[in-house]
């Protein structure tokens, strides 16, 4: 069968071809890293909030995230979010209402994410992978509320980084048992017990609780004793 692609068309599929515009893109990537490295150290120790951008004020998860952020900043933590609406807004808002600092790591995407007005500082990133690096590098803990693909992506990628010892362990806490129970049960029953695709230590990287005081205590103890930031 005749190949329907000529040499010119095949060149479009060579991901390692360095075009002029790709070389210049490296400077934009470096710029994203420099911005993060210069600004984020002032927010240590920090707790990252993840969750749906679609929840609104009055939603129970929005209000819990707002309250938790308020409590955490009073313990000396800053809050890091993705800078947009929903849980991100709630985290930044709770930090502001608690008299603390927070930062929003906003991302340029086709459906234009508008930064919420509550973050102390907004950083705008062009590249998701740089933004993810900043979340991981400066987090003392993650708290994940119910969310969609983005939330699941951040959760699973971070678990892999810790599992493979590319990232120093820190608490990864899931809030919302009615949302997360099925997912955690699947990990335990299918990945751990049935197929042995992970081991017990991997499963223990996750905590699931709806107790805000317990969340604050887990994060505070870990920060004090494991050196992930300073209080």
LUMPAMAR-667301 format. One record per residue (C-alpha): residue number from 1; x, y, z. Coordinates in steps of 0.25 Angstrom, whole numbers, plus 5000, padded with zeros to 4 digits. Example, Ala and Ser with C-alpha at 12.3 -4.5 7.8 and 13.67 -1.06 7.14 Angstrom:
! residues 2
<pt resi="1" px="5049" py="4982" pz="5031"/>
<pt resi="2" px="5055" py="4996" pz="5029"/>
***
This chain:
! residues 231
<pt resi="1" px="5000" py="5000" pz="5000"/>
<pt resi="2" px="5005" py="5014" pz="4996"/>
<pt resi="3" px="5009" py="5023" pz="5008"/>
<pt resi="4" px="4999" py="5034" pz="5008"/>
<pt resi="5" px="5010" py="5043" pz="5015"/>
<pt resi="6" px="5021" py="5049" pz="5007"/>
<pt resi="7" px="5034" py="5053" pz="5014"/>
<pt resi="8" px="5029" py="5067" pz="5016"/>
<pt resi="9" px="5017" py="5062" pz="5024"/>
<pt resi="10" px="5025" py="5052" pz="5032"/>
<pt resi="11" px="5034" py="5063" pz="5037"/>
<pt resi="12" px="5022" py="5069" pz="5045"/>
<pt resi="13" px="5023" py="5056" pz="5053"/>
<pt resi="14" px="5037" py="5057" pz="5058"/>
<pt resi="15" px="5036" py="5062" pz="5072"/>
<pt resi="16" px="5051" py="5063" pz="5073"/>
<pt resi="17" px="5053" py="5073" pz="5062"/>
<pt resi="18" px="5058" py="5086" pz="5067"/>
<pt resi="19" px="5051" py="5097" pz="5059"/>
<pt resi="20" px="5055" py="5112" pz="5061"/>
<pt resi="21" px="5042" py="5114" pz="5069"/>
<pt resi="22" px="5044" py="5103" pz="5078"/>
<pt resi="23" px="5058" py="5108" pz="5082"/>
<pt resi="24" px="5052" py="5122" pz="5085"/>
<pt resi="25" px="5041" py="5115" pz="5093"/>
<pt resi="26" px="5052" py="5110" pz="5103"/>
<pt resi="27" px="5054" py="5124" pz="5107"/>
<pt resi="28" px="5039" py="5125" pz="5111"/>
<pt resi="29" px="5040" py="5112" pz="5119"/>
<pt resi="30" px="5052" py="5118" pz="5126"/>
<pt resi="31" px="5045" py="5131" pz="5129"/>
<pt resi="32" px="5033" py="5123" pz="5135"/>
<pt resi="33" px="5043" py="5115" pz="5144"/>
<pt resi="34" px="5050" py="5128" pz="5148"/>
<pt resi="35" px="5037" py="5135" pz="5152"/>
<pt resi="36" px="5033" py="5124" pz="5161"/>
<pt resi="37" px="5047" py="5122" pz="5168"/>
<pt resi="38" px="5048" py="5137" pz="5171"/>
<pt resi="39" px="5034" py="5139" pz="5177"/>
<pt resi="40" px="5029" py="5126" pz="5183"/>
<pt resi="41" px="5040" py="5124" pz="5194"/>
<pt resi="42" px="5034" py="5136" pz="5202"/>
<pt resi="43" px="5021" py="5127" pz="5204"/>
<pt resi="44" px="5028" py="5115" pz="5211"/>
<pt resi="45" px="5022" py="5107" pz="5218"/>
<pt resi="46" px="5010" py="5106" pz="5209"/>
<pt resi="47" px="4999" py="5097" pz="5207"/>
<pt resi="48" px="4993" py="5094" pz="5193"/>
<pt resi="49" px="4978" py="5093" pz="5190"/>
<pt resi="50" px="4973" py="5086" pz="5178"/>
<pt resi="51" px="4959" py="5083" pz="5174"/>
<pt resi="52" px="4948" py="5087" pz="5164"/>
<pt resi="53" px="4948" py="5101" pz="5158"/>
<pt resi="54" px="4933" py="5099" pz="5156"/>
<pt resi="55" px="4928" py="5100" pz="5170"/>
<pt resi="56" px="4922" py="5113" pz="5175"/>
<pt resi="57" px="4921" py="5121" pz="5188"/>
<pt resi="58" px="4911" py="5114" pz="5196"/>
<pt resi="59" px="4915" py="5100" pz="5192"/>
<pt resi="60" px="4919" py="5091" pz="5203"/>
<pt resi="61" px="4933" py="5088" pz="5198"/>
<pt resi="62" px="4935" py="5103" pz="5195"/>
<pt resi="63" px="4932" py="5107" pz="5209"/>
<pt resi="64" px="4940" py="5096" pz="5215"/>
<pt resi="65" px="4952" py="5100" pz="5207"/>
<pt resi="66" px="4950" py="5114" pz="5211"/>
<pt resi="67" px="4949" py="5110" pz="5226"/>
<pt resi="68" px="4961" py="5101" pz="5225"/>
<pt resi="69" px="4970" py="5112" pz="5218"/>
<pt resi="70" px="4966" py="5121" pz="5229"/>
<pt resi="71" px="4970" py="5111" pz="5240"/>
<pt resi="72" px="4984" py="5108" pz="5233"/>
<pt resi="73" px="4988" py="5122" pz="5231"/>
<pt resi="74" px="4986" py="5125" pz="5246"/>
<pt resi="75" px="4996" py="5113" pz="5249"/>
<pt resi="76" px="5006" py="5120" pz="5240"/>
<pt resi="77" px="5004" py="5114" pz="5227"/>
<pt resi="78" px="5002" py="5121" pz="5213"/>
<pt resi="79" px="4992" py="5115" pz="5203"/>
<pt resi="80" px="4996" py="5112" pz="5189"/>
<pt resi="81" px="4985" py="5110" pz="5178"/>
<pt resi="82" px="4983" py="5110" pz="5163"/>
<pt resi="83" px="4978" py="5124" pz="5164"/>
<pt resi="84" px="4965" py="5122" pz="5157"/>
<pt resi="85" px="4950" py="5120" pz="5162"/>
<pt resi="86" px="4944" py="5109" pz="5170"/>
<pt resi="87" px="4952" py="5103" pz="5181"/>
<pt resi="88" px="4964" py="5111" pz="5177"/>
<pt resi="89" px="4956" py="5124" pz="5180"/>
<pt resi="90" px="4951" py="5118" pz="5193"/>
<pt resi="91" px="4966" py="5115" pz="5197"/>
<pt resi="92" px="4971" py="5129" pz="5194"/>
<pt resi="93" px="4959" py="5135" pz="5200"/>
<pt resi="94" px="4960" py="5128" pz="5213"/>
<pt resi="95" px="4974" py="5131" pz="5214"/>
<pt resi="96" px="4971" py="5146" pz="5212"/>
<pt resi="97" px="4960" py="5146" pz="5223"/>
<pt resi="98" px="4969" py="5139" pz="5232"/>
<pt resi="99" px="4980" py="5150" pz="5231"/>
<pt resi="100" px="4990" py="5141" pz="5224"/>
<pt resi="101" px="4997" py="5140" pz="5210"/>
<pt resi="102" px="4993" py="5133" pz="5198"/>
<pt resi="103" px="4997" py="5131" pz="5184"/>
<pt resi="104" px="4990" py="5127" pz="5171"/>
<pt resi="105" px="4998" py="5120" pz="5160"/>
<pt resi="106" px="4990" py="5124" pz="5148"/>
<pt resi="107" px="4991" py="5117" pz="5135"/>
<pt resi="108" px="4989" py="5122" pz="5121"/>
<pt resi="109" px="4979" py="5112" pz="5114"/>
<pt resi="110" px="4969" py="5113" pz="5102"/>
<pt resi="111" px="4957" py="5115" pz="5111"/>
<pt resi="112" px="4964" py="5127" pz="5118"/>
<pt resi="113" px="4964" py="5125" pz="5133"/>
<pt resi="114" px="4962" py="5138" pz="5140"/>
<pt resi="115" px="4969" py="5140" pz="5153"/>
<pt resi="116" px="4961" py="5141" pz="5166"/>
<pt resi="117" px="4962" py="5154" pz="5173"/>
<pt resi="118" px="4966" py="5148" pz="5187"/>
<pt resi="119" px="4981" py="5144" pz="5185"/>
<pt resi="120" px="4992" py="5152" pz="5191"/>
<pt resi="121" px="5000" py="5150" pz="5178"/>
<pt resi="122" px="4997" py="5144" pz="5164"/>
<pt resi="123" px="5007" py="5137" pz="5156"/>
<pt resi="124" px="5004" py="5134" pz="5141"/>
<pt resi="125" px="5010" py="5122" pz="5135"/>
<pt resi="126" px="5010" py="5118" pz="5120"/>
<pt resi="127" px="5013" py="5103" pz="5123"/>
<pt resi="128" px="5006" py="5093" pz="5131"/>
<pt resi="129" px="5019" py="5085" pz="5134"/>
<pt resi="130" px="5026" py="5097" pz="5140"/>
<pt resi="131" px="5014" py="5101" pz="5148"/>
<pt resi="132" px="5013" py="5087" pz="5154"/>
<pt resi="133" px="5028" py="5087" pz="5158"/>
<pt resi="134" px="5025" py="5100" pz="5166"/>
<pt resi="135" px="5013" py="5093" pz="5173"/>
<pt resi="136" px="5022" py="5081" pz="5177"/>
<pt resi="137" px="5034" py="5089" pz="5180"/>
<pt resi="138" px="5028" py="5098" pz="5190"/>
<pt resi="139" px="5017" py="5090" pz="5196"/>
<pt resi="140" px="5017" py="5085" pz="5211"/>
<pt resi="141" px="5004" py="5078" pz="5208"/>
<pt resi="142" px="4993" py="5076" pz="5198"/>
<pt resi="143" px="4979" py="5076" pz="5201"/>
<pt resi="144" px="4970" py="5071" pz="5190"/>
<pt resi="145" px="4955" py="5074" pz="5189"/>
<pt resi="146" px="4946" py="5067" pz="5179"/>
<pt resi="147" px="4949" py="5071" pz="5165"/>
<pt resi="148" px="4951" py="5066" pz="5151"/>
<pt resi="149" px="4962" py="5062" pz="5142"/>
<pt resi="150" px="4971" py="5073" pz="5146"/>
<pt resi="151" px="4970" py="5069" pz="5161"/>
<pt resi="152" px="4972" py="5055" pz="5158"/>
<pt resi="153" px="4984" py="5058" pz="5149"/>
<pt resi="154" px="4991" py="5066" pz="5160"/>
<pt resi="155" px="4988" py="5055" pz="5170"/>
<pt resi="156" px="4993" py="5043" pz="5162"/>
<pt resi="157" px="5006" py="5050" pz="5157"/>
<pt resi="158" px="5010" py="5054" pz="5171"/>
<pt resi="159" px="5008" py="5040" pz="5176"/>
<pt resi="160" px="5017" py="5035" pz="5165"/>
<pt resi="161" px="5028" py="5045" pz="5168"/>
<pt resi="162" px="5028" py="5042" pz="5183"/>
<pt resi="163" px="5027" py="5027" pz="5180"/>
<pt resi="164" px="5039" py="5027" pz="5171"/>
<pt resi="165" px="5046" py="5036" pz="5181"/>
<pt resi="166" px="5047" py="5048" pz="5171"/>
<pt resi="167" px="5040" py="5057" pz="5182"/>
<pt resi="168" px="5041" py="5057" pz="5197"/>
<pt resi="169" px="5029" py="5052" pz="5203"/>
<pt resi="170" px="5018" py="5061" pz="5209"/>
<pt resi="171" px="5004" py="5059" pz="5213"/>
<pt resi="172" px="4994" py="5057" pz="5202"/>
<pt resi="173" px="4980" py="5058" pz="5208"/>
<pt resi="174" px="4967" py="5056" pz="5202"/>
<pt resi="175" px="4954" py="5063" pz="5207"/>
<pt resi="176" px="4940" py="5058" pz="5204"/>
<pt resi="177" px="4939" py="5044" pz="5207"/>
<pt resi="178" px="4926" py="5042" pz="5199"/>
<pt resi="179" px="4934" py="5046" pz="5187"/>
<pt resi="180" px="4947" py="5039" pz="5189"/>
<pt resi="181" px="4943" py="5026" pz="5196"/>
<pt resi="182" px="4941" py="5019" pz="5183"/>
<pt resi="183" px="4954" py="5023" pz="5177"/>
<pt resi="184" px="4962" py="5020" pz="5190"/>
<pt resi="185" px="4955" py="5006" pz="5191"/>
<pt resi="186" px="4958" py="5003" pz="5176"/>
<pt resi="187" px="4973" py="5006" pz="5179"/>
<pt resi="188" px="4973" py="4997" pz="5191"/>
<pt resi="189" px="4965" py="4986" pz="5186"/>
<pt resi="190" px="4969" py="4986" pz="5171"/>
<pt resi="191" px="4983" py="4992" pz="5171"/>
<pt resi="192" px="4988" py="4987" pz="5185"/>
<pt resi="193" px="4981" py="4974" pz="5189"/>
<pt resi="194" px="4977" py="4968" pz="5176"/>
<pt resi="195" px="4988" py="4971" pz="5166"/>
<pt resi="196" px="5000" py="4976" pz="5175"/>
<pt resi="197" px="5002" py="4987" pz="5165"/>
<pt resi="198" px="5006" py="4996" pz="5177"/>
<pt resi="199" px="5010" py="4992" pz="5191"/>
<pt resi="200" px="5005" py="4996" pz="5205"/>
<pt resi="201" px="5015" py="5008" pz="5206"/>
<pt resi="202" px="5009" py="5014" pz="5193"/>
<pt resi="203" px="4995" py="5013" pz="5198"/>
<pt resi="204" px="4999" py="5019" pz="5211"/>
<pt resi="205" px="5003" py="5032" pz="5204"/>
<pt resi="206" px="4989" py="5036" pz="5204"/>
<pt resi="207" px="4980" py="5041" pz="5215"/>
<pt resi="208" px="4965" py="5042" pz="5215"/>
<pt resi="209" px="4958" py="5050" pz="5225"/>
<pt resi="210" px="4946" py="5060" pz="5227"/>
<pt resi="211" px="4951" py="5065" pz="5240"/>
<pt resi="212" px="4957" py="5079" pz="5238"/>
<pt resi="213" px="4965" py="5079" pz="5251"/>
<pt resi="214" px="4971" py="5066" pz="5248"/>
<pt resi="215" px="4976" py="5071" pz="5235"/>
<pt resi="216" px="4982" py="5083" pz="5242"/>
<pt resi="217" px="4989" py="5074" pz="5252"/>
<pt resi="218" px="4994" py="5065" pz="5241"/>
<pt resi="219" px="5000" py="5076" pz="5233"/>
<pt resi="220" px="5006" py="5083" pz="5245"/>
<pt resi="221" px="5012" py="5071" pz="5251"/>
<pt resi="222" px="5019" py="5067" pz="5237"/>
<pt resi="223" px="5024" py="5081" pz="5235"/>
<pt resi="224" px="5030" py="5082" pz="5249"/>
<pt resi="225" px="5036" py="5068" pz="5249"/>
<pt resi="226" px="5040" py="5065" pz="5234"/>
<pt resi="227" px="5046" py="5078" pz="5230"/>
<pt resi="228" px="5036" py="5081" pz="5219"/>
<pt resi="229" px="5037" py="5096" pz="5221"/>
<pt resi="230" px="5038" py="5103" pz="5235"/>
<pt resi="231" px="5028" py="5108" pz="5245"/>
***
